Amino acid sequence: MRTSPKPTGARCGAQTRYLLNNEVKRRTDVVGIFPNPAALLRLATCVLIETHDEWQVAERRYLSEESMAQLTPPAPTAITATNTKPEVIDTDTIRTA
């Protein structure tokens, strides 16, 4: 599959779709004619699976781990009680107030 420089900014998704569409078109031109629509769908699916597998093992990822970490909020931390004495409420003071 042909590669190009890593897309950045707003063009990131559009450029990736463009490259994938060109790869599907290139492979369909090699085949020339398909016996039925299912055969074309199988070829396009194989191209996408192959691209996905390449992205999984690639050193440069489409979405880096750092950018994915920014999308997910940090895990909540447990709040521990610092005062171990039970709180005593003076009910006489509340009644007279």
VMD Tcl script that draws the C-alpha trace (Angstrom):
set ca {
  {0.00 0.00 0.00}
  {1.27 3.46 -0.79}
  {2.13 5.70 2.09}
  {2.31 9.42 2.47}
  {3.35 11.84 5.21}
  {1.31 11.64 8.39}
  {-1.83 13.78 8.01}
  {-2.34 16.58 10.51}
  {-5.08 18.97 11.55}
  {-8.50 19.13 9.91}
  {-7.27 17.33 6.79}
  {-6.39 14.23 8.80}
  {-9.65 12.31 8.24}
  {-10.21 13.50 4.67}
  {-6.69 12.62 3.57}
  {-6.93 9.16 5.13}
  {-10.24 8.46 3.37}
  {-8.74 9.73 0.12}
  {-5.77 7.36 0.41}
  {-7.99 4.40 1.27}
  {-10.34 5.13 -1.63}
  {-7.37 5.38 -4.00}
  {-6.05 2.04 -2.81}
  {-9.44 0.36 -3.35}
  {-9.66 1.97 -6.83}
  {-6.15 0.84 -7.72}
  {-6.89 -2.76 -6.76}
  {-10.25 -2.80 -8.53}
  {-8.55 -1.51 -11.68}
  {-6.10 -4.43 -11.47}
  {-8.95 -6.94 -11.27}
  {-10.92 -5.20 -14.00}
  {-14.31 -6.91 -13.83}
  {-16.19 -8.46 -10.95}
  {-18.68 -11.31 -11.33}
  {-21.06 -9.81 -8.74}
  {-21.29 -6.97 -6.18}
  {-20.30 -9.33 -3.36}
  {-16.89 -9.89 -4.98}
  {-16.24 -6.14 -5.07}
  {-17.31 -5.86 -1.43}
  {-14.94 -8.68 -0.46}
  {-12.01 -6.94 -2.14}
  {-12.77 -3.59 -0.50}
  {-13.18 -5.31 2.88}
  {-9.81 -7.03 2.49}
  {-8.12 -3.70 1.70}
  {-9.61 -2.15 4.84}
  {-8.65 -5.13 7.01}
  {-5.10 -5.01 5.67}
  {-4.88 -1.27 6.36}
  {-6.24 -1.76 9.87}
  {-3.66 -4.47 10.57}
  {-0.86 -2.23 9.30}
  {-2.00 0.58 11.59}
  {-2.06 -1.78 14.57}
  {1.61 -2.71 14.22}
  {2.91 0.57 12.79}
  {5.39 2.61 14.76}
  {3.59 5.81 13.74}
  {-0.06 5.53 14.60}
  {-3.00 7.41 13.20}
  {-3.99 8.32 16.76}
  {-1.14 8.27 19.24}
  {-1.49 7.00 22.78}
  {-1.03 10.56 24.05}
  {-3.91 11.91 21.97}
  {-6.15 9.01 23.01}
  {-5.29 9.68 26.67}
  {-6.55 13.24 26.25}
  {-9.94 11.91 25.13}
  {-10.54 9.89 28.27}
  {-10.88 11.58 31.66}
  {-8.56 10.43 34.44}
  {-9.88 7.73 36.71}
  {-11.48 9.06 39.90}
  {-9.37 8.74 43.00}
  {-10.72 7.33 46.22}
  {-11.37 9.83 49.00}
  {-10.10 8.59 52.33}
  {-11.34 9.88 55.65}
  {-8.68 11.63 57.70}
  {-10.77 11.99 60.86}
  {-11.33 8.60 62.46}
  {-13.34 9.95 65.42}
  {-17.11 9.73 65.05}
  {-18.86 13.09 64.77}
  {-21.04 13.93 67.80}
  {-23.93 16.32 67.33}
  {-25.11 18.22 70.39}
  {-28.90 17.95 70.13}
  {-29.49 20.27 73.13}
  {-27.83 23.16 71.33}
  {-29.94 22.56 68.23}
  {-33.20 22.60 70.26}
  {-32.40 25.90 72.01}
  {-31.39 27.72 68.87}
}
mol new
graphics top color blue
foreach p $ca { graphics top sphere $p radius 0.5 }
foreach p [lrange $ca 0 end-1] q [lrange $ca 1 end] { graphics top cylinder $p $q radius 0.2 }
display resetview
